Amino acid sequence: MQQAKNWTVATISLIFFLLLGAILYFTVRPSIISVEPLGIAEQDIRSPITVEDRVATERLKQEVTNGVGSQFSLRREFADQQIAKVEQLFAAFDKTDDETELADIKNRLNSTEANGALADEELNSLLEADKNTRQTVEDVTVTALQQVMDDRIETSSEAVAEARDRAAAIIDQSPLSFEFRAISKTLSDELIVPNYVFDSEATRQKEQEAVDAVDPVIIQEGQLLVNQGEVVTREVYRKLELSGAIDPNRSLAPLFGSFLLSALLTGGFLFMLIRSKIKDLLLSPKILVTVYGLLLLQLGIFFGVGYIGVDYTTYAYILAPTAFVVLLLRILIDERVALASAFITMIAGSIVVTFGQSTNFMTLVYVATGSFLAVFLVEPKIQRKRLFLSGVLLGLVNIIMVIALLLLRNVQISWEMAMYLSGFAVISALLSIVLTFGFLPFLEPWFGVLSSGRLIELMSPTHPLLRKLLMEAPGTYHHSMMVANLAESACEAIGADGLLARVASYYHDLGKTERPLHFIENQQGGGNPHDRLTPEESADIIMAHPYDGADLLRRYKLPKEIIDIAEQHHGTSLLKYFYVKAKEDQEKDVSESRFRYPGPKPQTREAAVVMIVDSIEAAVRSQKQPTPEKIRMLVRSIIRDKLADGQFEECELTTKEIWLVGESACETLTGLFHERIEYPELKKEGELHANHLER
């Protein structure tokens, strides 16, 4: 059986996965257009996706690289190198004397870069000159080179000739003789070289900077590539191919992506259901189909909104009822399921509602805000009034979110634009609430949720079971009405469901209609049938009434919550009267368990409240003249006995709440049994008439 259920769950989830993937793909699939190179475009063609045009980007990079040109730099170290040659040349004349010959000087210069800088005659003139003259020639030459090569000398022959002329002018201003000025000029002419030369590293760096500054060429989603009636050039055709507008093979990528996302969302949602504490409910086929169906219905609504937005406005997604399914699942199931549905709404809904064309940060945040906020706006069994107020709050949040997101994107907002977008946001919230109101009455019974409307129907005195109780056990009927008043007031005092407690109290003793005269409130002064029965037989009859009532309620298909309270309102309490009587009548030991209700103990706060006030009402009614003090003492005694007996161990009612229930019962009963003025017996007709008027 369990294996068959697992296969059913897997099949339903698989169908949801396929349907969700199909919706996503149908939303984002690119439209394939037939067009030929150099043909005429039959319609405006826009890019279905955002993609980088790498060819155009590389082309642009090449253009900026070519535009950089060669880079040159001033090489000041060239002057130092040339001056070093002058120093090498004149160093060859160190330590010379009258016996030093020209050949010796040339030998010294052979291993230097200055070799060949001067002719033999010029070398011989320097050799024959004294040391001071040679030093002056060296200094003048170095000075001329330094001054000239400090400035930029380009590689052109004109620039070099101009530099040599400037050096010659400097040398001419020296105190050297004509002969030695000529030698200095020869050296400067030989050693002056271009110092503003091509710099390959600077050129490469400049080209790289230019390339880095180039932004990639992006074909934006929705960008117009060719107008209707224009010639589709080869460049345009290349862009059409790149964007996938004319390549049917590219449609496989969105297909794969759609079903991959669908698998992730379906798997995550199913995993959450399996981990839920109420998985037995959630994984039942009818509930699972309903939950999946609601999610698909919402995506269908989103799809319709997106379809409208294609022709009218890019802000149509604001109209989408983002909180619809989340509100329903929060009310019908629990917070975890609502959160999981909000996640699907946020991801899939953001894609579908924009028709796959302009899904962006603003869309995602808006849909996420509406869906996740709905999780925390409501509680299970929420009143209709509270649900409406939640819708108002949702509308306000939607307005604030839309305006805030537009301002974040630095969009210029006019008053007219702000007003109509705010209207969209309010409509979104209203649609969510209206759809929730519309679906709740149909889904509450389906999910086993007991609505306030259903409870109010069960309160009608014309209900067959209440009529049966009134006709067959009028004392029990009156007792049930009293218990209902006490239970409702007590539940309201502790924040429990007062309406459920009231209605359950109406039906809690319905089992007494099986043997109404065996219960004291229905005997009306007649004989007591228990006088003819043994304590065990009497106990069996008394203890049967919760379960007889539950069976009767099941036959009439009343809600499970009411049936449970009917079964649990005595828990495992002890029938003290018949237990003590049995011990008195019999000499042998009597088992206490023989005189205890089979249970179960109260499982909910409402069931515990009904148990307490049921015992209190019966005890107070048995007193002849209950005073407020007697009522309070009796209530405390009953509560202490129930606590000591462990009747509240299986419900969430705290000790503080238990005593609050007692206080509430005391207040209600004190009002019912308040002291009345005793009117003296009137004998005269006039006095009787006067007293009647006073009352």
Secondary structure per residue as TSV (DSSP state, phi and psi in degrees):
chain	resnum	aa	ss	phi	psi
A	1	M	-	360.0	-46.2
A	2	Q	H	-64.6	-39.1
A	3	Q	H	-63.4	-40.3
A	4	A	H	-63.6	-38.8
A	5	K	H	-64.7	-41.5
A	6	N	H	-61.6	-41.0
A	7	W	H	-65.4	-36.4
A	8	T	H	-65.2	-45.5
A	9	V	H	-60.8	-43.5
A	10	A	H	-63.5	-40.3
A	11	T	H	-65.6	-44.9
A	12	I	H	-62.5	-42.5
A	13	S	H	-65.9	-36.9
A	14	L	H	-63.9	-42.5
A	15	I	H	-62.5	-41.6
A	16	F	H	-63.2	-42.2
A	17	F	H	-58.4	-44.5
A	18	L	H	-66.9	-42.9
A	19	L	H	-66.9	-41.8
A	20	L	H	-64.5	-43.6
A	21	G	H	-62.3	-38.3
A	22	A	H	-65.9	-41.5
A	23	I	H	-62.3	-45.6
A	24	L	H	-62.3	-44.3
A	25	Y	H	-67.3	-42.8
A	26	F	H	-62.1	-27.3
A	27	T	H	-75.4	-41.5
A	28	V	H	-103.5	-6.0
A	29	R	-	-61.2	136.7
A	30	P	-	-75.2	144.8
A	31	S	-	-82.6	129.4
A	32	I	-	-92.0	127.0
A	33	I	-	-116.4	135.0
A	34	S	-	-90.3	119.8
A	35	V	-	-155.2	149.1
A	36	E	-	-115.6	151.9
A	37	P	T	-59.6	137.8
A	38	L	T	67.8	10.1
A	39	G	-	-87.7	-178.8
A	40	I	B	-101.7	129.3
A	41	A	-	-70.4	126.3
A	42	E	S	-84.8	-7.3
A	43	Q	S	-158.6	165.6
A	44	D	-	-65.5	132.5
A	45	I	E	-117.3	124.3
A	46	R	E	-116.3	156.2
A	47	S	-	-72.3	130.3
A	48	P	S	-79.7	-13.7
A	49	I	S	-139.3	169.7
A	50	T	-	-98.2	124.6
A	51	V	E	-148.8	149.5
A	52	E	E	-83.1	133.2
A	53	D	-	-90.0	90.8
A	54	R	H	-65.5	-36.8
A	55	V	H	-62.3	-47.6
A	56	A	H	-65.2	-36.3
A	57	T	H	-63.8	-45.9
A	58	E	H	-64.8	-37.4
A	59	R	H	-62.9	-42.6
A	60	L	H	-66.1	-38.9
A	61	K	H	-63.1	-40.0
A	62	Q	H	-65.6	-37.3
A	63	E	H	-64.7	-44.4
A	64	V	H	-71.0	-30.4
A	65	T	H	-65.9	-44.6
A	66	N	H	-64.9	-29.7
A	67	G	H	-77.2	-13.6
A	68	V	H	-68.9	-45.1
A	69	G	-	75.8	177.7
A	70	S	-	-75.3	142.0
A	71	Q	-	-105.9	134.7
A	72	F	E	-116.7	154.9
A	73	S	E	-141.4	151.3
A	74	L	E	-83.4	117.4
A	75	R	-	-99.6	88.3
A	76	R	T	-67.8	-20.9
A	77	E	H	-68.4	-18.2
A	78	F	H	-61.7	-38.3
A	79	A	H	-61.1	-42.6
A	80	D	H	-63.2	-39.7
A	81	Q	H	-63.4	-43.0
A	82	Q	H	-70.6	-37.5
A	83	I	H	-63.8	-36.6
A	84	A	H	-60.7	-34.5
A	85	K	H	-66.1	-39.1
A	86	V	H	-61.7	-43.4
A	87	E	H	-65.0	-38.0
A	88	Q	H	-62.8	-40.7
A	89	L	H	-60.5	-50.2
A	90	F	H	-77.1	-20.3
A	91	A	H	-66.1	-25.6
A	92	A	T	-66.3	-19.0
A	93	F	T	-93.2	1.8
A	94	D	T	-69.8	147.8
A	95	K	T	57.5	46.7
A	96	T	-	-105.7	157.8
A	97	D	-	-142.5	-167.1
A	98	D	T	-67.7	-20.7
A	99	E	T	-90.8	-8.4
A	100	T	-	-71.4	132.4
A	101	E	-	-108.4	166.0
A	102	L	H	-59.2	-36.6
A	103	A	H	-61.5	-35.7
A	104	D	H	-64.9	-40.9
A	105	I	H	-64.3	-43.6
A	106	K	H	-64.9	-36.5
A	107	N	H	-63.3	-39.7
A	108	R	H	-64.6	-33.3
A	109	L	H	-83.0	-14.8
A	110	N	T	-57.6	-35.0
A	111	S	T	-93.2	11.3
A	112	T	S	-116.8	165.1
A	113	E	T	-76.6	-10.3
A	114	A	T	-85.6	-3.3
A	115	N	T	-61.7	126.7
A	116	G	T	90.8	0.6
A	117	A	S	-70.0	-31.3
A	118	L	S	-125.3	152.7
A	119	A	-	-77.3	167.9
A	120	D	H	-59.8	-42.3
A	121	E	H	-60.4	-39.7
A	122	E	H	-71.4	-35.9
A	123	L	H	-66.2	-39.7
A	124	N	H	-67.1	-36.6
A	125	S	H	-63.0	-41.4
A	126	L	H	-67.3	-35.9
A	127	L	H	-64.9	-39.1
A	128	E	H	-78.1	-18.8
A	129	A	S	-74.9	160.6
A	130	D	-	-78.8	171.0
A	131	K	H	-63.1	-41.1
A	132	N	H	-63.7	-37.5
A	133	T	H	-65.2	-45.8
A	134	R	H	-60.6	-39.7
A	135	Q	H	-64.3	-38.0
A	136	T	H	-67.2	-41.5
A	137	V	H	-60.7	-41.9
A	138	E	H	-63.5	-47.4
A	139	D	H	-63.3	-42.9
A	140	V	H	-62.5	-43.9
A	141	T	H	-64.3	-44.2
A	142	V	H	-63.2	-42.0
A	143	T	H	-62.2	-44.6
A	144	A	H	-62.2	-44.9
A	145	L	H	-62.7	-42.6
A	146	Q	H	-63.5	-46.8
A	147	Q	H	-67.2	-42.5
A	148	V	H	-71.0	-43.6
A	149	M	H	-83.5	-0.7
A	150	D	T	-72.7	-23.7
A	151	D	S	-92.8	166.3
A	152	R	-	-74.3	127.9
A	153	I	-	-120.4	109.5
A	154	E	-	-77.3	173.7
A	155	T	S	-81.2	-7.3
A	156	S	S	-71.6	150.3
A	157	S	H	-62.9	-32.1
A	158	E	H	-65.7	-41.2
A	159	A	H	-66.2	-39.8
A	160	V	H	-66.4	-43.3
A	161	A	H	-62.7	-40.3
A	162	E	H	-63.2	-40.5
A	163	A	H	-64.5	-41.1
A	164	R	H	-64.2	-37.9
A	165	D	H	-64.6	-40.0
A	166	R	H	-65.7	-38.3
A	167	A	H	-64.4	-41.4
A	168	A	H	-62.1	-39.2
A	169	A	H	-63.7	-37.6
A	170	I	H	-66.2	-42.9
A	171	I	H	-65.6	-36.6
A	172	D	H	-63.4	-22.7
A	173	Q	T	-83.3	-1.9
A	174	S	S	-82.6	163.9
A	175	P	S	-81.9	8.5
A	176	L	-	-69.5	156.5
A	177	S	-	-72.3	168.2
A	178	F	H	-57.9	-39.4
A	179	E	H	-64.3	-45.8
A	180	F	H	-79.4	-26.9
A	181	R	H	-63.8	-36.1
A	182	A	H	-63.7	-40.5
A	183	I	H	-63.9	-42.9
A	184	S	H	-63.3	-40.6
A	185	K	H	-64.3	-39.2
A	186	T	H	-60.2	-43.8
A	187	L	H	-64.1	-44.3
A	188	S	H	-65.6	-39.8
A	189	D	H	-62.1	-37.6
A	190	E	H	-72.2	-36.7
A	191	L	H	-95.8	-19.5
A	192	I	-	-71.0	123.8
A	193	V	-	-134.1	160.2
A	194	P	-	-61.5	134.7
A	195	N	-	-116.1	-2.8
A	196	Y	E	-106.6	92.6
A	197	V	E	-121.2	166.6
A	198	F	E	-60.8	132.0
A	199	D	-	-114.7	102.2
A	200	S	H	-65.6	-38.2
A	201	E	H	-67.2	-43.3
A	202	A	H	-65.3	-37.3
A	203	T	H	-64.1	-45.4
A	204	R	H	-63.3	-42.3
A	205	Q	H	-64.6	-41.7
A	206	K	H	-64.1	-42.1
A	207	E	H	-62.9	-38.9
A	208	Q	H	-67.0	-40.0
A	209	E	H	-61.6	-40.8
A	210	A	H	-65.7	-40.7
A	211	V	H	-66.1	-41.7
A	212	D	H	-65.0	-28.3
A	213	A	T	-77.4	-9.2
A	214	V	-	-80.4	122.8
A	215	D	-	-79.7	142.8
A	216	P	-	-58.4	142.7
A	217	V	-	-80.2	115.4
A	218	I	E	-111.2	129.8
A	219	I	E	-92.3	111.3
A	220	Q	-	-78.8	148.8
A	221	E	T	-59.4	128.5
A	222	G	T	86.5	-2.0
A	223	Q	-	-68.9	135.5
A	224	L	E	-74.1	120.3
A	225	L	E	-96.6	-34.1
A	226	V	E	-155.4	138.7
A	227	N	-	-83.4	154.2
A	228	Q	T	-59.3	132.1
A	229	G	T	90.7	-9.4
A	230	E	S	-84.7	157.6
A	231	V	B	-76.8	133.9
A	232	V	-	-84.9	93.5
A	233	T	-	-67.9	167.9
A	234	R	H	-64.1	-33.2
A	235	E	H	-67.0	-43.4
A	236	V	H	-65.2	-40.2
A	237	Y	H	-62.6	-38.0
A	238	R	H	-62.6	-40.6
A	239	K	H	-67.5	-36.0
A	240	L	H	-63.8	-41.4
A	241	E	H	-65.0	-43.5
A	242	L	H	-61.7	-42.3
A	243	S	H	-77.9	-11.0
A	244	G	T	84.9	8.4
A	245	A	S	-68.3	-25.4
A	246	I	S	-125.6	14.9
A	247	D	-	-113.6	102.3
A	248	P	G	-63.4	-23.2
A	249	N	G	-67.8	-27.0
A	250	R	G	-71.4	-15.7
A	251	S	G	-68.7	-14.5
A	252	L	H	-70.5	-30.4
A	253	A	H	-64.3	-50.4
A	254	P	H	-60.7	-33.7
A	255	L	H	-62.8	-47.7
A	256	F	H	-64.9	-43.4
A	257	G	H	-63.2	-39.4
A	258	S	H	-62.4	-46.3
A	259	F	H	-77.2	-26.0
A	260	L	H	-66.7	-44.4
A	261	L	H	-65.3	-40.4
A	262	S	H	-61.3	-40.2
A	263	A	H	-63.8	-41.2
A	264	L	H	-63.7	-47.2
A	265	L	H	-67.1	-43.9
A	266	T	H	-65.4	-45.1
A	267	G	H	-62.1	-44.0
A	268	G	H	-63.7	-41.5
A	269	F	H	-65.9	-43.7
A	270	L	H	-66.0	-38.5
A	271	F	H	-60.8	-40.8
A	272	M	H	-64.0	-40.4
A	273	L	H	-64.1	-40.1
A	274	I	H	-66.1	-35.6
A	275	R	H	-81.8	-6.2
A	276	S	S	-72.4	151.2
A	277	K	T	-69.5	-21.3
A	278	I	T	-110.7	37.7
A	279	K	H	-62.9	-28.4
A	280	D	H	-62.0	-36.6
A	281	L	H	-73.2	-47.9
A	282	L	H	-67.4	-32.9
A	283	L	T	-91.5	6.7
A	284	S	S	-70.9	139.9
A	285	P	H	-52.7	-44.2
A	286	K	H	-67.2	-37.5
A	287	I	H	-71.3	-42.0
A	288	L	H	-63.6	-43.8
A	289	V	H	-62.2	-39.6
A	290	T	H	-65.2	-44.7
A	291	V	H	-63.6	-48.7
A	292	Y	H	-61.7	-39.3
A	293	G	H	-63.7	-39.2
A	294	L	H	-63.8	-41.7
A	295	L	H	-63.8	-43.0
A	296	L	H	-67.0	-36.7
A	297	L	H	-61.9	-43.7
A	298	Q	H	-63.7	-42.1
A	299	L	H	-64.5	-33.9
A	300	G	H	-63.8	-40.2
A	301	I	H	-64.2	-42.8
A	302	F	H	-59.7	-40.6
A	303	F	H	-62.5	-42.6
A	304	G	H	-62.7	-41.2
A	305	V	H	-62.9	-43.3
A	306	G	H	-64.4	-37.6
A	307	Y	H	-63.3	-40.6
A	308	I	H	-63.7	-39.6
A	309	G	H	-64.8	-25.7
A	310	V	H	-60.7	-38.0
A	311	D	H	-94.4	-20.5
A	312	Y	S	-115.8	-54.0
A	313	T	-	-155.4	145.8
A	314	T	T	-75.9	-9.4
A	315	Y	T	-99.0	16.6
A	316	A	G	-63.1	-26.4
A	317	Y	G	-61.0	-22.1
A	318	I	G	-64.5	-24.1
A	319	L	G	-74.4	-17.8
A	320	A	S	-62.8	134.4
A	321	P	-	-76.5	81.7
A	322	T	T	-65.6	-25.2
A	323	A	T	-99.5	-0.6
A	324	F	H	-54.6	-64.6
A	325	V	H	-69.1	-36.3
A	326	V	H	-61.4	-43.8
A	327	L	H	-60.5	-45.5
A	328	L	H	-60.6	-48.8
A	329	L	H	-70.1	-29.8
A	330	R	H	-67.5	-41.0
A	331	I	H	-73.7	-41.1
A	332	L	H	-82.9	-31.2
A	333	I	T	-121.3	-96.6
A	334	D	-	-159.7	-179.6
A	335	E	H	-68.0	-37.9
A	336	R	H	-64.2	-44.6
A	337	V	H	-65.2	-40.0
A	338	A	H	-62.6	-40.9
A	339	L	H	-63.6	-42.0
A	340	A	H	-64.2	-40.4
A	341	S	H	-67.8	-33.1
A	342	A	H	-64.0	-35.2
A	343	F	H	-65.6	-43.5
A	344	I	H	-64.8	-42.2
A	345	T	H	-60.2	-42.8
A	346	M	H	-63.9	-49.2
A	347	I	H	-75.3	-61.7
A	348	A	H	-68.6	-39.8
A	349	G	H	-63.6	-37.3
A	350	S	H	-63.7	-33.0
A	351	I	H	-76.5	-45.5
A	352	V	H	-70.2	-41.8
A	353	V	H	-68.4	-21.8
A	354	T	T	-98.5	7.8
A	355	F	T	58.4	28.1
A	356	G	T	68.8	9.7
A	357	Q	T	-101.8	-33.2
A	358	S	-	-143.2	39.3
A	359	T	-	-61.9	123.3
A	360	N	-	-142.5	-176.4
A	361	F	H	-58.7	-41.2
A	362	M	H	-63.5	-44.6
A	363	T	H	-61.9	-46.9
A	364	L	H	-61.1	-46.0
A	365	V	H	-66.2	-41.2
A	366	Y	H	-63.1	-48.6
A	367	V	H	-64.9	-41.0
A	368	A	H	-63.7	-41.2
A	369	T	H	-62.1	-47.9
A	370	G	H	-63.8	-41.5
A	371	S	H	-75.0	-44.9
A	372	F	H	-73.2	-32.6
A	373	L	H	-63.1	-35.5
A	374	A	H	-62.0	-27.3
A	375	V	H	-61.7	-35.9
A	376	F	H	-102.2	-0.3
A	377	L	H	-82.4	-27.7
A	378	V	-	-127.9	167.9
A	379	E	-	-128.8	163.2
A	380	P	T	-58.7	146.9
A	381	K	T	58.6	35.1
A	382	I	-	-67.0	145.5
A	383	Q	-	-74.1	152.9
A	384	R	H	-61.4	-37.3
A	385	K	H	-62.2	-43.4
A	386	R	H	-64.7	-35.5
A	387	L	H	-65.2	-39.9
A	388	F	H	-63.9	-43.0
A	389	L	H	-63.7	-34.9
A	390	S	H	-63.5	-37.2
A	391	G	H	-64.7	-39.0
A	392	V	H	-62.2	-45.4
A	393	L	H	-62.5	-41.3
A	394	L	H	-61.3	-41.1
A	395	G	H	-61.5	-42.9
A	396	L	H	-63.2	-43.2
A	397	V	H	-64.4	-40.2
A	398	N	H	-59.5	-43.4
A	399	I	H	-62.2	-49.1
A	400	I	H	-60.2	-42.2
A	401	M	H	-65.0	-42.5
A	402	V	H	-62.2	-48.7
A	403	I	H	-63.5	-42.8
A	404	A	H	-62.2	-43.2
A	405	L	H	-67.6	-37.4
A	406	L	H	-64.3	-41.1
A	407	L	H	-67.1	-36.6
A	408	L	H	-61.8	-34.7
A	409	R	T	-86.1	6.0
A	410	N	T	60.1	35.4
A	411	V	-	-81.7	133.3
A	412	Q	-	-72.8	115.4
A	413	I	-	-108.1	121.8
A	414	S	-	-89.9	165.7
A	415	W	H	-62.1	-37.4
A	416	E	H	-64.2	-43.4
A	417	M	H	-64.9	-43.5
A	418	A	H	-61.8	-38.1
A	419	M	H	-69.4	-45.0
A	420	Y	H	-74.8	-29.7
A	421	L	H	-71.1	-35.2
A	422	S	H	-64.3	-37.9
A	423	G	H	-61.7	-41.5
A	424	F	H	-58.0	-44.8
A	425	A	H	-63.7	-40.3
A	426	V	H	-67.3	-41.6
A	427	I	H	-60.9	-39.5
A	428	S	H	-57.8	-47.8
A	429	A	H	-64.7	-42.6
A	430	L	H	-63.3	-41.8
A	431	L	H	-60.4	-42.1
A	432	S	H	-60.2	-45.3
A	433	I	H	-69.8	-43.8
A	434	V	H	-61.6	-45.3
A	435	L	H	-63.8	-38.7
A	436	T	H	-64.2	-46.5
A	437	F	H	-58.2	-40.7
A	438	G	H	-68.9	-37.0
A	439	F	H	-87.9	-25.7
A	440	L	H	-55.6	-49.2
A	441	P	H	-58.6	-31.3
A	442	F	H	-81.6	-31.6
A	443	L	H	-90.7	-24.4
A	444	E	H	-58.8	-50.3
A	445	P	H	-63.9	-35.0
A	446	W	H	-62.6	-37.1
A	447	F	T	-93.5	1.8
A	448	G	T	74.3	24.3
A	449	V	-	-92.6	129.2
A	450	L	-	-90.0	109.6
A	451	S	-	-85.7	160.5
A	452	S	H	-64.7	-33.7
A	453	G	H	-62.0	-42.6
A	454	R	H	-65.4	-39.4
A	455	L	H	-64.2	-41.0
A	456	I	H	-63.5	-36.8
A	457	E	H	-61.2	-40.6
A	458	L	H	-72.6	-14.4
A	459	M	T	-79.0	-12.0
A	460	S	-	-63.3	129.2
A	461	P	T	-62.3	-15.9
A	462	T	T	-84.1	-1.4
A	463	H	S	-61.9	137.0
A	464	P	H	-53.6	-38.5
A	465	L	H	-72.3	-37.9
A	466	L	H	-69.7	-37.0
A	467	R	H	-64.2	-39.6
A	468	K	H	-61.4	-43.0
A	469	L	H	-64.9	-42.2
A	470	L	H	-66.2	-40.8
A	471	M	H	-77.2	-38.8
A	472	E	H	-95.3	-27.0
A	473	A	-	-141.7	70.1
A	474	P	H	-60.5	-35.3
A	475	G	H	-63.9	-42.2
A	476	T	H	-65.8	-37.1
A	477	Y	H	-60.3	-46.5
A	478	H	H	-63.6	-43.8
A	479	H	H	-57.8	-42.0
A	480	S	H	-65.0	-38.3
A	481	M	H	-64.3	-41.4
A	482	M	H	-63.4	-45.4
A	483	V	H	-61.2	-37.5
A	484	A	H	-61.6	-43.6
A	485	N	H	-62.2	-45.4
A	486	L	H	-64.2	-43.2
A	487	A	H	-66.5	-42.4
A	488	E	H	-63.8	-45.4
A	489	S	H	-62.8	-41.5
A	490	A	H	-66.4	-41.3
A	491	C	H	-65.1	-39.4
A	492	E	H	-64.4	-30.9
A	493	A	H	-69.3	-30.0
A	494	I	H	-108.2	3.6
A	495	G	T	82.1	19.5
A	496	A	S	-90.0	-178.5
A	497	D	-	-82.6	96.8
A	498	G	H	-67.0	-36.6
A	499	L	H	-66.1	-42.5
A	500	L	H	-62.1	-42.9
A	501	A	H	-63.9	-40.2
A	502	R	H	-62.8	-49.4
A	503	V	H	-66.4	-40.9
A	504	A	H	-63.2	-34.4
A	505	S	H	-65.0	-34.8
A	506	Y	H	-57.2	-36.2
A	507	Y	H	-106.8	-1.5
A	508	H	T	-66.4	-29.8
A	509	D	T	-106.9	24.7
A	510	L	G	-60.6	-25.9
A	511	G	G	-65.2	-17.7
A	512	K	G	-68.8	-15.5
A	513	T	G	-69.2	-13.4
A	514	E	G	-70.2	-38.1
A	515	R	S	-141.5	70.6
A	516	P	G	-62.0	-34.0
A	517	L	G	-75.5	-9.2
A	518	H	G	-83.7	2.8
A	519	F	S	-119.5	130.3
A	520	I	G	-59.0	-31.9
A	521	E	G	-70.1	-14.4
A	522	N	G	-104.0	0.8
A	523	Q	T	-82.0	-26.8
A	524	Q	T	50.2	45.2
A	525	G	T	82.1	-1.2
A	526	G	S	-79.9	-173.2
A	527	G	-	-68.5	154.3
A	528	N	-	-99.0	114.5
A	529	P	G	-61.6	-21.9
A	530	H	G	-70.7	-16.0
A	531	D	G	-65.1	-23.3
A	532	R	G	-98.5	3.6
A	533	L	S	-116.4	156.0
A	534	T	-	-75.1	160.2
A	535	P	H	-56.9	-37.1
A	536	E	H	-65.3	-43.2
A	537	E	H	-65.4	-41.4
A	538	S	H	-63.3	-42.3
A	539	A	H	-62.1	-40.8
A	540	D	H	-61.0	-41.6
A	541	I	H	-66.1	-46.4
A	542	I	H	-64.1	-45.0
A	543	M	H	-72.5	-12.7
A	544	A	H	-81.1	-19.4
A	545	H	H	-65.8	-33.4
A	546	P	H	-62.9	-35.4
A	547	Y	H	-85.5	-31.3
A	548	D	H	-63.3	-42.2
A	549	G	H	-64.5	-41.8
A	550	A	H	-62.1	-41.2
A	551	D	H	-62.9	-41.7
A	552	L	H	-65.4	-40.4
A	553	L	H	-64.4	-38.2
A	554	R	H	-65.8	-39.2
A	555	R	H	-63.1	-32.6
A	556	Y	T	-91.8	6.9
A	557	K	T	57.0	44.0
A	558	L	-	-77.5	160.0
A	559	P	-	-59.2	149.9
A	560	K	H	-60.2	-37.1
A	561	E	H	-59.2	-39.3
A	562	I	H	-72.6	-38.7
A	563	I	H	-63.0	-42.6
A	564	D	H	-62.3	-42.3
A	565	I	H	-65.4	-38.8
A	566	A	H	-61.0	-39.3
A	567	E	H	-74.0	-31.5
A	568	Q	H	-99.4	-3.6
A	569	H	T	-71.9	-9.9
A	570	H	T	-111.6	-7.2
A	571	G	T	54.5	-125.2
A	572	T	T	-119.3	34.5
A	573	S	-	-62.4	157.4
A	574	L	B	-95.6	133.2
A	575	L	-	-80.8	86.7
A	576	K	H	-62.2	-40.5
A	577	Y	H	-59.6	-51.4
A	578	F	H	-75.9	-26.6
A	579	Y	H	-66.4	-46.6
A	580	V	H	-65.7	-40.4
A	581	K	H	-62.4	-40.8
A	582	A	H	-64.4	-37.9
A	583	K	H	-68.4	-33.1
A	584	E	H	-74.3	-35.8
A	585	D	H	-80.1	-22.6
A	586	Q	-	-117.7	141.9
A	587	E	S	-81.1	-31.1
A	588	K	S	-78.2	164.4
A	589	D	-	-65.9	142.4
A	590	V	-	-111.8	129.4
A	591	S	-	-73.9	127.9
A	592	E	G	-64.1	-35.3
A	593	S	G	-61.5	-23.9
A	594	R	G	-66.0	-21.2
A	595	F	G	-115.2	22.4
A	596	R	B	-107.2	142.6
A	597	Y	-	-61.5	144.1
A	598	P	-	-66.4	-16.4
A	599	G	-	89.8	-166.6
A	600	P	-	-77.7	168.1
A	601	K	-	-69.4	161.2
A	602	P	-	-54.9	132.8
A	603	Q	-	-102.4	-16.3
A	604	T	S	-127.1	164.6
A	605	R	H	-63.6	-39.9
A	606	E	H	-63.6	-41.6
A	607	A	H	-63.8	-38.8
A	608	A	H	-66.2	-40.1
A	609	V	H	-62.7	-44.8
A	610	V	H	-61.1	-39.7
A	611	M	H	-59.7	-46.7
A	612	I	H	-64.7	-52.6
A	613	V	H	-71.2	-25.8
A	614	D	H	-64.2	-45.5
A	615	S	H	-67.1	-39.5
A	616	I	H	-64.7	-47.1
A	617	E	H	-61.8	-42.9
A	618	A	H	-64.9	-39.6
A	619	A	H	-69.7	-43.3
A	620	V	H	-66.3	-38.6
A	621	R	H	-64.4	-27.6
A	622	S	H	-76.0	-14.6
A	623	Q	-	-81.7	145.3
A	624	K	S	-76.8	-49.1
A	625	Q	S	-130.9	78.2
A	626	P	-	-71.3	125.5
A	627	T	-	-103.0	163.1
A	628	P	H	-53.7	-40.4
A	629	E	H	-68.7	-41.9
A	630	K	H	-62.9	-41.0
A	631	I	H	-61.7	-44.2
A	632	R	H	-64.0	-42.6
A	633	M	H	-64.9	-39.4
A	634	L	H	-66.7	-41.8
A	635	V	H	-62.3	-45.7
A	636	R	H	-61.5	-40.1
A	637	S	H	-63.5	-43.5
A	638	I	H	-64.4	-43.4
A	639	I	H	-65.6	-41.5
A	640	R	H	-61.1	-41.8
A	641	D	H	-62.7	-42.8
A	642	K	H	-64.8	-41.6
A	643	L	H	-64.5	-45.0
A	644	A	H	-64.4	-31.0
A	645	D	T	-81.6	-4.9
A	646	G	T	70.9	30.9
A	647	Q	T	-75.7	-15.1
A	648	F	T	-108.8	19.0
A	649	E	T	-71.1	-23.6
A	650	E	T	-106.7	10.4
A	651	C	S	-122.3	172.2
A	652	E	-	-93.2	13.9
A	653	L	-	-74.8	124.0
A	654	T	-	-83.1	164.3
A	655	T	H	-61.5	-38.9
A	656	K	H	-62.3	-42.6
A	657	E	H	-67.2	-34.2
A	658	I	H	-61.5	-44.3
A	659	W	H	-69.8	-30.7
A	660	L	H	-64.8	-36.6
A	661	V	H	-60.9	-43.7
A	662	G	H	-62.4	-42.2
A	663	E	H	-63.0	-42.0
A	664	S	H	-62.6	-42.5
A	665	A	H	-63.6	-39.0
A	666	C	H	-61.9	-45.0
A	667	E	H	-62.6	-43.7
A	668	T	H	-66.5	-44.6
A	669	L	H	-70.0	-34.5
A	670	T	H	-62.3	-38.6
A	671	G	H	-67.0	-33.9
A	672	L	H	-75.6	-34.5
A	673	F	T	-109.4	33.5
A	674	H	-	-67.9	156.5
A	675	E	-	-68.7	138.0
A	676	R	-	-110.5	150.6
A	677	I	-	-72.5	131.4
A	678	E	-	-84.3	117.3
A	679	Y	-	-86.7	135.2
A	680	P	-	-67.7	150.3
A	681	E	-	-66.9	127.8
A	682	L	-	-100.9	134.7
A	683	K	-	-104.8	-26.6
A	684	K	S	-94.3	143.5
A	685	E	H	-62.8	-39.4
A	686	G	H	-64.2	-42.9
A	687	E	H	-64.4	-39.8
A	688	L	H	-60.7	-42.1
A	689	H	H	-66.1	-39.7
A	690	A	H	-64.8	-42.4
A	691	N	H	-64.4	-38.1
A	692	H	H	-61.3	-40.8
A	693	L	H	-66.6	-35.4
A	694	E	H	-63.7	-39.2
A	695	R	-	-74.7	360.0
